[in-house]
Amino acid sequence: MFITHLRVSVIGDGPGVDPDKGGVEPLAIIEVGADGGFTGLSECFRVPPGVVRAVVGGPDTHFGRLLLGQELTHPERLWQVMWDALIHTNRRGWEIMILGALDVAIWDLYGQMLGQPVWKLLGGAQRGPFQSPTGTLPVQVTPYCTIVSDVWGGEAMFTQQVARAVKLAELGYRAVKVEPMFSTPADVIEMARRARAALGPGFPLMVDVGYLFNDVPTGVRVARALEELDIEFFETPFPVDHPEPYARLAAQTRVPLAMGEHGVTRWEFLDMLDRGKCSVMQPYMTTCGGLTEARHIVSLAQGRGAQVCPGNWSTQILGAASVHLAAWSPITPFIEFAAAEVFESPLRSELQQAGFPVQNGRIALPDRPGIGYDLPQDLRQRFRLEM
């Protein structure tokens, strides 16, 4: 099988839906086609669609020149072809994020070619029976729902985020992450307290403050308060450009620290693990460099006793790839999930409906070849953006 074409289209909610209320901003959709009529699909989160179109397309584009006509022997070989071509350019940033999206689409194509779901081609379910609460091999993936609010700080934030968390729990979701961003340390603690009181003991609860603090003492005070609330992890308390503050905080709290939503390549994650002493890695399946690179991140984390909980503040196109990594990974108890039920985005809702169903708070292991996500043609047309 040979790659015959690369296509980019753009979808989004448009200017009428606020991204802060869950709206899907202009999102580049990448398709990799091969002879035989097979097509692999991915999205390219947080890369300007014009940038994607400039480098993904015909033989005159950067990635088109590298991929068109290539035999699909294995996704990892094609990943290396693309990576090697960056050795004298930018081995981080947008180029790697686009490479990652192409890699996910190529894995999708490869699975279709072999008639197997991608998680089986990654190696199959790797968690053994003695690592499962029921003593059996895992058969499901558990999403945690990220909660944001229309306003930040104070009573309005507390009320809205708690109400959304309770609604999702009532719908059967099994884990929630609150986000008291743009808030005081006291409000961060209060947000977590109210969420814990509303959800009850034992319900997995995460807290993300979005790079809120700059000094370690403040981070320590907040983290120690969160210890009493049985928090699964404390996400991005500091900016991520320098891991030293994370290491100093990790030494003073028993709450696991999480980071990695914008991390690219295994080497940035290695820095977070070894220098930052973080114990929860959150790679986006495209941003990090694709499923090929995510496999290396899992291996690095597993060797250091850390977890990998893939991030996804995007759509369930990206989420589908996260499900396949989680199905294979032995250190992935959760994947991030932006549940459409509590946001105003029509596109987010329809993309979720087209994706893997969440039943009783869990996602069954996919059984369709490739990634197994179909983007309905009528949806593409209704939400298509000309950019």
C-alpha positions as CSV (number, residue, x, y, z in Angstrom):
1,M,0.0,0.0,0.0
2,F,1.3,3.4,-1.0
3,I,0.3,6.9,0.2
4,T,-1.5,8.7,-2.6
5,H,-2.8,12.0,-1.2
6,L,-2.8,14.3,1.8
7,R,-5.8,16.6,2.4
8,V,-6.5,19.4,4.9
9,S,-10.0,20.8,5.7
10,V,-11.0,23.1,8.5
11,I,-14.1,22.8,10.8
12,G,-15.2,24.9,13.8
13,D,-18.2,26.3,15.6
14,G,-17.5,29.8,14.1
15,P,-17.6,33.1,15.9
16,G,-21.0,32.6,17.4
17,V,-19.8,30.1,20.1
18,D,-17.3,31.3,22.7
19,P,-14.2,29.0,23.0
20,D,-14.3,29.7,26.8
21,K,-17.7,28.1,26.8
22,G,-16.5,25.0,25.1
23,G,-16.6,26.2,21.5
24,V,-14.4,24.5,19.0
25,E,-12.0,27.0,17.5
26,P,-10.9,26.6,13.8
27,L,-9.5,23.1,13.7
28,A,-7.4,21.5,10.9
29,I,-8.5,18.0,9.9
30,I,-5.8,15.9,8.2
31,E,-6.5,13.0,5.9
32,V,-3.9,10.6,4.6
33,G,-5.1,8.5,1.7
34,A,-3.7,5.3,0.1
35,D,-4.4,3.1,-2.8
36,G,-7.3,0.8,-2.2
37,G,-9.6,3.6,-1.1
38,F,-8.3,3.7,2.5
39,T,-8.1,7.0,4.4
40,G,-6.5,7.8,7.8
41,L,-7.9,10.7,9.9
42,S,-6.6,13.0,12.5
43,E,-7.0,16.5,13.8
44,C,-4.2,19.1,14.4
45,F,-5.0,20.8,17.7
46,R,-3.7,24.3,18.4
47,V,-1.9,24.7,15.1
48,P,-3.2,27.6,12.9
49,P,-5.0,25.9,10.0
50,G,-3.2,28.1,7.5
51,V,0.1,26.7,8.8
52,V,-1.2,23.1,8.4
53,R,-2.3,23.8,4.8
54,A,1.0,25.4,3.9
55,V,3.0,22.2,4.8
56,V,0.5,19.4,4.2
57,G,-0.9,18.8,0.7
58,G,0.6,18.1,-2.7
59,P,4.2,17.2,-3.6
60,D,5.2,20.9,-3.4
61,T,4.5,21.0,0.3
62,H,7.0,20.0,3.0
63,F,5.2,16.9,4.3
64,G,3.7,16.1,0.9
65,R,7.3,15.8,-0.5
66,L,8.2,13.4,2.2
67,L,5.1,11.2,2.3
68,L,3.5,11.0,-1.1
69,G,4.4,7.8,-2.8
70,Q,5.8,6.2,0.3
71,E,5.0,2.5,1.0
72,L,3.1,2.0,4.2
73,T,5.4,-0.6,5.7
74,H,5.0,0.6,9.3
75,P,4.0,4.0,10.9
76,E,7.3,4.2,12.8
77,R,9.3,4.1,9.6
78,L,7.4,7.0,8.2
79,W,7.6,8.9,11.5
80,Q,11.4,8.6,11.2
81,V,11.4,9.9,7.6
82,M,9.5,13.0,8.8
83,W,11.6,13.5,11.9
84,D,14.9,13.1,10.0
85,A,13.8,15.8,7.6
86,L,13.6,18.3,10.5
87,I,17.2,17.9,11.7
88,H,18.2,21.3,10.4
89,T,14.9,23.1,11.0
90,N,12.6,23.2,14.0
91,R,12.4,20.0,16.0
92,R,9.8,21.4,18.3
93,G,6.7,23.6,17.9
94,W,4.2,23.5,15.1
95,E,6.3,21.2,12.9
96,I,6.3,18.4,15.4
97,M,2.6,18.9,16.2
98,I,1.7,18.6,12.5
99,L,4.0,15.5,12.3
100,G,2.1,14.1,15.2
101,A,-1.2,14.6,13.5
102,L,0.1,12.9,10.4
103,D,1.4,10.0,12.5
104,V,-2.0,9.4,14.1
105,A,-3.6,9.4,10.6
106,I,-1.0,7.0,9.4
107,W,-1.6,4.6,12.3
108,D,-5.3,4.8,11.4
109,L,-4.5,3.9,7.8
110,Y,-2.1,1.1,8.9
111,G,-4.8,-0.4,11.1
112,Q,-7.3,-0.3,8.3
113,M,-4.8,-2.0,5.9
114,L,-4.2,-4.8,8.4
115,G,-7.9,-5.0,9.6
116,Q,-6.9,-4.5,13.2
117,P,-7.7,-1.8,15.8
118,V,-4.6,0.4,16.5
119,W,-4.4,-0.6,20.2
120,K,-3.8,-4.2,19.2
121,L,-1.0,-3.1,16.8
122,L,0.6,-1.1,19.6
123,G,0.9,-4.4,21.5
124,G,-2.5,-5.2,22.9
125,A,-3.7,-4.6,26.4
126,Q,-0.6,-4.6,28.6
127,R,-2.0,-4.4,32.1
128,G,-1.8,-7.8,33.7
129,P,-4.5,-9.5,35.8
130,F,-2.7,-8.8,39.0
131,Q,-2.8,-5.0,38.2
132,S,-6.6,-5.0,37.7
133,P,-9.0,-4.5,40.6
134,T,-11.1,-7.4,39.3
135,G,-8.3,-9.7,38.6
136,T,-9.0,-9.7,34.8
137,L,-7.5,-8.0,31.8
138,P,-8.8,-4.4,31.3
139,V,-11.6,-4.2,28.8
140,Q,-12.5,-0.5,29.2
141,V,-10.9,3.0,29.3
142,T,-12.0,5.6,31.9
143,P,-12.3,9.3,30.9
144,Y,-12.1,12.1,33.4
145,C,-14.2,15.2,32.5
146,T,-12.5,18.6,32.5
147,I,-14.8,21.3,34.0
148,V,-14.4,25.0,33.2
149,S,-16.6,27.9,34.0
150,D,-17.8,31.0,32.2
151,V,-16.3,33.3,34.9
152,W,-13.3,32.8,37.1
153,G,-12.8,33.3,40.8
154,G,-15.3,33.5,43.6
155,E,-18.8,32.3,44.1
156,A,-19.9,32.2,40.5
157,M,-17.0,29.9,39.6
158,F,-17.7,27.6,42.5
159,T,-21.4,27.3,41.8
160,Q,-21.0,26.7,38.0
161,Q,-18.2,24.2,38.2
162,V,-19.8,22.2,41.0
163,A,-23.1,22.1,39.2
164,R,-21.4,20.8,36.0
165,A,-19.4,18.3,38.0
166,V,-22.5,17.0,39.7
167,K,-24.4,16.8,36.4
168,L,-21.7,14.7,34.8
169,A,-21.5,12.4,37.8
170,E,-25.3,11.9,37.6
171,L,-24.8,11.0,33.9
172,G,-22.5,8.2,35.0
173,Y,-19.0,9.7,34.4
174,R,-16.6,8.4,37.0
175,A,-14.0,11.2,37.4
176,V,-13.9,15.0,37.2
177,K,-11.2,17.7,37.0
178,V,-12.1,21.2,38.2
179,E,-10.2,24.2,36.9
180,P,-10.0,27.2,39.3
181,M,-7.8,29.2,37.0
182,F,-7.3,33.0,37.3
183,S,-8.0,32.6,41.0
184,T,-6.5,33.3,44.4
185,P,-4.9,30.4,46.3
186,A,-7.8,30.5,48.7
187,D,-10.3,30.1,45.9
188,V,-8.3,27.2,44.5
189,I,-8.6,25.4,47.8
190,E,-12.3,26.3,48.2
191,M,-13.1,25.1,44.7
192,A,-11.6,21.8,45.5
193,R,-13.4,21.6,48.8
194,R,-16.8,22.2,47.3
195,A,-16.2,19.8,44.5
196,R,-15.2,17.1,47.0
197,A,-18.2,17.8,49.2
198,A,-20.6,17.6,46.2
199,L,-19.0,14.4,44.7
200,G,-18.4,12.6,47.9
201,P,-15.5,10.6,49.1
202,G,-13.7,8.2,46.8
203,F,-14.9,9.9,43.6
204,P,-11.7,10.6,41.5
205,L,-11.1,14.4,41.6
206,M,-8.3,16.3,39.9
207,V,-7.4,20.0,40.1
208,D,-5.9,22.1,37.4
209,V,-4.8,25.7,38.0
210,G,-3.3,26.5,34.5
211,Y,0.2,27.7,35.5
212,L,-1.2,30.0,38.2
213,F,1.7,30.3,40.6
214,N,5.2,31.6,40.3
215,D,6.6,30.8,43.8
216,V,7.1,27.5,45.4
217,P,5.8,28.5,48.9
218,T,2.4,29.3,47.5
219,G,2.3,26.0,45.6
220,V,3.2,24.2,48.8
221,R,0.4,25.8,50.9
222,V,-2.2,24.9,48.2
223,A,-0.9,21.4,47.7
224,R,-0.9,20.6,51.4
225,A,-4.5,21.7,51.6
226,L,-5.4,19.5,48.6
227,E,-3.8,16.6,50.4
228,E,-6.7,16.5,52.8
229,L,-9.2,16.3,49.9
230,D,-7.8,13.1,48.3
231,I,-6.9,14.7,45.0
232,E,-5.8,12.4,42.2
233,F,-3.3,15.0,40.8
234,F,-2.5,18.7,40.9
235,E,-2.0,20.0,37.3
236,T,0.4,22.7,36.2
237,P,0.8,24.8,39.3
238,F,3.7,26.6,37.7
239,P,4.8,27.7,34.2
240,V,6.4,24.7,32.5
241,D,9.5,26.2,30.8
242,H,11.7,25.4,33.8
243,P,11.0,22.2,35.8
244,E,12.9,23.1,39.0
245,P,9.8,24.6,40.9
246,Y,8.0,21.3,40.2
247,A,10.8,19.3,41.7
248,R,10.9,21.5,44.8
249,L,7.1,21.2,45.2
250,A,7.1,17.5,44.6
251,A,9.5,17.1,47.5
252,Q,7.1,18.8,49.9
253,T,3.7,17.2,49.0
254,R,2.2,13.8,48.5
255,V,-0.3,15.0,45.9
256,P,1.0,13.8,42.4
257,L,2.0,16.7,40.1
258,A,0.8,16.6,36.5
259,M,2.0,18.4,33.4
260,G,2.6,17.9,29.7
261,E,-0.4,19.2,27.7
262,H,1.8,21.2,25.4
263,G,4.8,19.0,25.6
264,V,6.5,18.0,22.3
265,T,8.7,14.9,21.9
266,R,9.8,12.4,24.5
267,W,12.7,14.6,25.5
268,E,10.5,17.3,27.0
269,F,8.6,14.6,28.9
270,L,11.9,13.1,30.1
271,D,12.8,16.6,31.5
272,M,9.4,16.7,33.3
273,L,10.0,13.3,34.8
274,D,13.7,13.5,35.8
275,R,14.2,17.2,36.5
276,G,10.7,18.2,37.4
277,K,9.9,15.0,39.4
278,C,6.3,15.0,38.1
279,S,4.5,11.7,38.3
280,V,1.6,12.2,35.9
281,M,2.4,12.9,32.2
282,Q,-0.3,14.4,30.0
283,P,0.7,14.2,26.3
284,Y,-1.8,15.1,23.6
285,M,-1.6,12.4,21.0
286,T,-0.9,14.8,18.2
287,T,1.0,17.6,20.0
288,C,3.6,15.2,21.5
289,G,4.6,13.9,18.1
290,G,1.9,11.2,17.5
291,L,1.2,7.8,18.8
292,T,4.7,6.7,17.8
293,E,6.2,9.2,20.2
294,A,3.5,8.6,22.8
295,R,4.7,5.0,23.0
296,H,8.2,6.2,24.0
297,I,6.7,8.6,26.6
298,V,4.8,5.7,28.2
299,S,8.0,3.6,28.3
300,L,10.0,6.5,29.9
301,A,7.2,7.1,32.5
302,Q,6.8,3.4,33.3
303,G,10.5,3.0,34.0
304,R,10.2,5.8,36.6
305,G,7.0,4.7,38.2
306,A,4.9,7.5,36.8
307,Q,1.5,7.5,35.1
308,V,0.5,8.7,31.6
309,C,-3.0,10.3,31.4
310,P,-3.4,11.7,27.9
311,G,-4.6,15.2,27.7
312,N,-7.4,16.4,25.4
313,W,-9.0,19.8,25.6
314,S,-10.1,19.3,22.1
315,T,-12.6,17.0,20.3
316,Q,-13.2,13.3,20.3
317,I,-11.4,13.0,17.0
318,L,-8.2,13.5,19.1
319,G,-9.9,11.6,22.0
320,A,-10.2,8.5,19.8
321,A,-6.4,8.2,19.5
322,S,-6.1,8.7,23.3
323,V,-8.4,5.7,23.8
324,H,-6.1,3.5,21.8
325,L,-3.0,4.5,23.7
326,A,-4.9,3.9,27.0
327,A,-6.0,0.5,25.9
328,W,-2.4,-0.5,25.4
329,S,-0.6,1.4,28.2
330,P,-0.2,-0.3,31.5
331,I,0.1,3.0,33.3
332,T,-2.9,4.9,32.1
333,P,-5.8,4.9,34.6
334,F,-7.6,7.9,32.9
335,I,-7.8,9.9,29.7
336,E,-9.0,13.6,29.6
337,F,-12.4,14.1,28.1
338,A,-14.2,17.5,27.4
339,A,-17.7,16.2,27.9
340,A,-20.1,18.0,25.5
341,E,-23.0,17.7,27.9
342,V,-21.9,20.7,29.9
343,F,-20.8,23.0,27.1
344,E,-22.6,25.1,24.5
345,S,-20.8,23.9,21.4
346,P,-22.9,22.2,18.7
347,L,-19.8,20.9,17.0
348,R,-18.3,19.4,20.1
349,S,-21.6,17.6,20.8
350,E,-21.9,16.1,17.3
351,L,-18.2,15.1,17.3
352,Q,-18.8,13.3,20.6
353,Q,-21.8,11.5,19.3
354,A,-19.8,10.3,16.3
355,G,-17.0,9.0,18.6
356,F,-16.7,6.1,21.0
357,P,-19.7,5.9,23.4
358,V,-19.2,6.4,27.1
359,Q,-21.4,3.9,28.9
360,N,-21.6,3.8,32.7
361,G,-18.6,6.1,32.7
362,R,-16.3,4.0,30.6
363,I,-15.3,3.4,27.0
364,A,-15.1,-0.1,25.6
365,L,-11.9,-1.1,23.7
366,P,-12.5,-0.3,20.0
367,D,-12.9,-3.2,17.7
368,R,-13.0,-1.5,14.3
369,P,-9.8,-1.4,12.1
370,G,-7.5,1.6,12.6
371,I,-8.5,4.3,15.0
372,G,-12.2,3.7,14.2
373,Y,-13.4,7.3,14.1
374,D,-15.6,8.3,11.2
375,L,-16.2,12.0,10.6
376,P,-19.7,12.3,9.0
377,Q,-19.7,14.0,5.6
378,D,-22.7,16.2,6.5
379,L,-21.0,17.4,9.6
380,R,-17.9,18.4,7.6
381,Q,-20.1,20.5,5.4
382,R,-22.2,22.1,8.1
383,F,-19.2,23.1,10.2
384,R,-16.7,23.7,7.4
385,L,-14.7,27.0,7.7
386,E,-13.1,28.7,4.8
387,M,-9.7,29.8,5.9
